[in-house]
Amino acid sequence: MAYGANGKGERPGYAVFDVAVSTDAGIRWLDPADLTEILTTVGLPSAPVLDAGPYNADALMALANGRETISGKDAHLREGLVVRTATDRYSPITGGRAIGKFVSPAYLTRKGGTEYE
């Protein structure tokens, strides 16, 4: 799915949603607020933020099932959405960062799909 990019430009289309930086203390993942500031400063495109509030699984699944917002044209269905904490933290459930993805059932079952989630 092209998200408004046709692949014929000098560079492929993309949107950043997560960045890790190397520090003297090791790898650190940027919190959403820091990420937004840095991407704005360096001029990189960021993935749209669809919600920023308390965790609500039903509301997030409803958002995951919406139309895409990257192109601004509602061109096709949304793949899903990435869910992150406001400040990076460890999760004993994932054994790593507390980050996840809600994948749209419509995306997984679309005709001609080639991705394997």
N, C-alpha and C positions, 0 to 999 in steps of 0.2 A: 504494500500500500504506500503510495507516494507522498501523502500528506502535503500536497501542493508543490512538491519538488519534482522536476521531470527527469533528473539524472543526466541532463545534457550540459549542465554548467561546469565550471572549472572544478568545483568541489561538490560533494554530495550534500544534500540537506540533512540537518540534524538538530536536535534540541538537547541540551544538557540537563540532567536531573540529579546528578550525584558526582562528587569530586573528592578524591583522597589526595592529601598532601603529605610529603615526606618531611619530617621534622627531626631534630636531634633526639627527641623522645620516641620516635618511630612514626608509623603511619597514623594519620588523623583524618577522619572523614569530616567534611565541613557540615556544620549545622545549616538548616535551610536559610536562616537570615544571613549568615556569612556567605553562603553560596550565591544568593541573589546579589549581594553587594559586589562580590568579586566578578561575577559574570557581567554585571552592568559596567564595572570599571574597565574590563578588558574587551568588552563588546562581543561576547559570545551569546548565542541564543539560548534561552532557558525554556524548559518544558513548562507548560502552563500549570499553575497551582489551582486546582479545582475546589479545594476545601482546606481550611486550616483551623481545626478545632478539636474538641475531644473526640476520641475514637468512638465511632458508631458504625458497626458492621453493616447494618441495613442501609444506612445512608451512603456508605462507600460502595456497596454493591450496586445501588441505583445509579451512582455516578459512573461506575465501571461499564454499565450497560448503555451509556449515552452515545451521542455522536461525537466524532473527533473535533478537537478545537484547534489543532495545530495550523491548519490551512485558513481557518476563519470562515470556511464555507460549508461546514457540516457535510463534507464530501462523502464520508462513509462512516461505518461503525467504529467505535473506539475499541482498541485492543484490550484495554483495561487501565489500571492506574497503579502507581507505586505509592505505598504508604510508609511514611517515615515518622520517627519521633521528632519533636521540636529540638531536642538536643540529643546528640548521638549517645547511645547506651548499649550495653551488652544485654542479650536476651538468652536466658537458659533454655528457652524453647528451640531457638534456631542454633544455639551454640556459637553465636557470633553477634553481629549487629542486629538491633531491633528494626528490621526493615522487611517489607513484604510486598506482594503484588496481588491485586484482585484482577483476575483475567475474565474478560467478558465471555459468557457462554456463547453468545452470537459470533464472536470472533473465532472461538475454537471450532465451531461447527459450520463456518461459512463455506460456501461452495468454492472449490479451487484452492483452499488454504494449504500452505506448505510448511508452516511452522509447527513445531512440536513443543508444547509448553511442558 
